Amino acid sequence: MKTIGHWINNKPAPGASGSYGPVYNPATGEQPTQVALASAAEVDAAVAAAKEAYRSWGTISLAKRTAILFKYRELLDAHRDEIAALITAEHGKVHSDALGEVARGLEIVELACGIPEKLKGELSTQVSTRVDVASIRQSLGVVAGITPFNFPAMVPMWMFPLAIACGNTFVLKPSEKDPSASYRLAELAAEAGLPDGVLNIVNGDKVAVDRILEHPDVAAVSFVGSTPIAQYIQTKAVAGGKRVQALGGAKNHMLVLPDADLDFAADNAINAAYGSAGERCMAVSVVVAVGETGDDLVKKIADRAARLKIGPGTDPASEMGPLITKAHRDKVASYVRSAAAQGAEVVVDGTGYTVDGHEDGFFLGVSLLDKVPTDADAYRDEIFGPVLCVVRADTYDEAIALINSSQWGNGTAIFTRDGGAARRFQLEVEAGMVGVNVPIPVPVGYHSFGGWKDSLFGDLHIYGNDGIAFYTRGKVITTRWPDPADSGGINLGFPSNHH
Ligand code: NAD
């Protein structure tokens, strides 16, 4: 069996705790790999390496930093297929989807390549006589990232490229369910010339996370994962005196107005609900059909759902792969059963689905639930699987009230041909990312990503300008070069600048 250890100071660091977690191939159900689970002492070793590296990386020239990032960008580009294959092997998503994840992660590396433009600062001359003021932003020191299983390459790339471009050093704690992709990202960073200790990986579980959160040398923590853990991370990191951004779960609603192109809406609902087996924080999990649209829309979605090809992610014919673990697959299936008992109509039932030759894989078919009561578990919980709920609303007002009553506010979308309605929706809806005829409105790398309510604990969104703000702190320098002829004299009054 293959063992994945840690990556510290640009070298493999075998696990020393004696504790390991299983890494499955979800398409076969086999466990070809185990991952080392770090002890607190191993986290300390990674933080110490990052702290030492910060002494030079924090002050290295922007030209040298960006030269490495440009080289890293080229290496990642050349290794897209290999990284995508690692993702598919441990996460299960189909290869084309994994390639999309790598491409979206690369956007942040490309943003990081342009960091000198973003770190230019501001200068005001002559704010008072012979007095200038400069605002600059400086790095924080050692920062940490804790990431979820569902984007094992992209979510780490939302964090470390910008953090290191800003002059910080980084400790990444990836998901223990699929650690190989991020490990490869770190190896390639070393190959690009990133100095020892600038990017380190500790694999592990709660033990490693808790040590990161209390470590006195960790200045900031970026987290992406489920809502209960995000909330825990924020509370504990703040208590530990750290800056924190903790992105949580979601239940994303897609509102379809009667004037929408229903074929277009149905295609998009299918793509956004069942892509990556619904294991995306920006997946559409609820369609709110307004007025007369419901029956036609449900029929169109059901017709398309029946034609989806489900199979191993390595098969180019597969459109949807397995779920991450057997336990998760069974939990997702339980929501389809409970929804039926709680009053929903099960239009398409994906439970009990098997793939020939892959009977032990963690496969589940797609499910479509109509007229789901809003107190049903399938509506209330984040299912994180290929289950799409349809809820009916008589009017736009009823639909938006429903969306805005959600615990979460990550992404949302409206499908309509009416510009006025779309404009109203984008202003009224309580969510951090809004799509107009775009079902998964994940912002491009140079805008920032983040939700509202229980989808984000913290103030700043991730990547883009918010990411740069998160990984830097402001400093304002007021300078006077007095004229030797002007002695100034004694004046105990508060300086007013009016001289
Ligand atoms: P998770 O919360 O179970 O795990 C995320 C990370 O936290 C992992 O590294 C894990 O090891 C660690 N962790 C888990 N339990 C912990 C505990 N008790 N104490 C300390 N650390 C712990 O999430 P997941 O199942 O890996 O990922 C799926 C979730 O992530 C979904 O809820 C999804 O919506 C969310 N997600 C959100 C976004 C976003 O941008 N908002 C993006 C991707 C995924």
Residues whose N, C-alpha, C, O or C-beta is under 5 A from the ligand:
A	BS01	NAD	I146 T147 P148 F149 N150 K173 P174 S175 E176 G204 D205 K206 V209 V224 G225 S226 T227 I229 L247 G248 G249 A250 C281 S455
